[in-house]
């Protein structure tokens, strides 16, 4: 996937996941890669962008709220969420926003 997602004309939705990690790394990178791979196969998925320094930020783009809800309920994604709560994240926040306008070059 390109580093900047190629999204369609708005409107669409962005799920912004920000996090502060714990010291535990075991299995995290493999699970993160698996989640991107799996999300990319879900109906309504439009793309993803991610960056990490002190705070990690991952933004996934979706066609509609129903697609986001289905992704949140996906069994393998729920397992990753549980492991995140138990092992990998000190703190996280998820925000869902409707994208009304985008532009770039």
C-alpha positions in Angstrom: 0.0 0.0 0.0 1.2 3.5 -0.7 2.3 5.6 2.4 -0.6 8.0 1.7 -3.9 6.4 1.0 -5.5 7.0 -2.3 -9.1 7.8 -1.3 -12.1 8.5 -3.4 -14.0 11.8 -3.6 -15.6 12.6 -0.3 -17.7 11.9 1.6 -16.1 8.9 3.3 -15.1 8.1 6.9 -11.8 8.1 8.8 -11.1 6.1 11.9 -8.3 7.7 13.8 -6.5 5.4 16.3 -3.9 7.1 18.5 -1.9 5.1 21.0 0.9 5.0 23.5 2.6 1.7 23.6 3.8 -0.4 26.5 7.4 -1.8 26.6 6.1 -5.2 25.4 6.8 -5.7 21.7 6.2 -9.5 21.5 4.0 -10.2 18.5 2.9 -6.6 18.0 4.5 -6.0 14.5 3.1 -9.3 13.1 -0.3 -8.5 14.5 -0.3 -5.0 13.1 0.7 -6.2 9.7 -2.0 -8.9 9.8 -4.6 -6.3 10.7 -3.7 -4.1 7.7 -3.8 -7.2 5.4 -7.1 -8.3 6.8 -8.7 -4.8 6.8 -7.7 -4.4 3.2 -10.0 -7.3 2.3 -13.0 -6.0 4.1 -15.9 -4.4 2.2 -15.8 -0.7 2.4 -12.1 -0.4 3.2 -10.5 2.5 1.3 -6.9 2.7 2.7 -4.7 3.2 5.7 -1.9 5.5 6.9 0.3 5.0 9.9 3.1 6.8 11.8 4.7 6.2 15.2 7.0 8.2 17.3 6.1 8.8 21.0 2.5 8.6 20.0 1.3 6.2 17.3 -1.4 7.4 14.8 -3.1 5.1 12.4 -5.9 6.4 10.2 -8.0 4.0 8.2 -10.5 5.1 5.6 -13.9 3.5 5.1 -16.8 4.0 2.7 -19.5 4.1 5.4 -20.2 3.6 9.1 -21.6 0.0 8.5 -18.2 -1.0 7.1 -16.5 0.4 10.2 -18.9 -1.4 12.5 -18.3 -4.7 10.7 -14.6 -4.3 10.9 -14.8 -3.6 14.7 -16.8 -6.8 15.1 -14.5 -9.0 13.0 -13.4 -12.0 15.1 -9.7 -11.7 14.4 -9.7 -7.9 14.8 -11.5 -8.4 18.2 -8.6 -10.7 19.3 -6.1 -8.1 18.3 -8.1 -5.5 20.3 -8.0 -7.8 23.4 -4.2 -8.2 23.1 -3.8 -4.5 22.7 -5.8 -3.8 25.9 -3.9 -6.5 27.8 -0.3 -6.1 26.5 0.5 -3.5 23.9 -1.1 -0.2 24.8 -0.8 2.0 27.9 -3.4 4.3 26.4 -5.4 4.6 23.2 -8.2 6.6 21.7 -10.3 5.9 18.7 -12.1 8.7 16.8 -14.5 8.3 13.9 -15.0 11.3 11.5 -16.8 11.9 8.3 -14.4 13.4 5.7 -16.2 16.2 3.9 -13.3 17.5 1.8 -9.8 16.5 0.9 -7.1 17.9 -1.3 -3.4 17.5 -2.0 -0.8 17.3 -4.7 
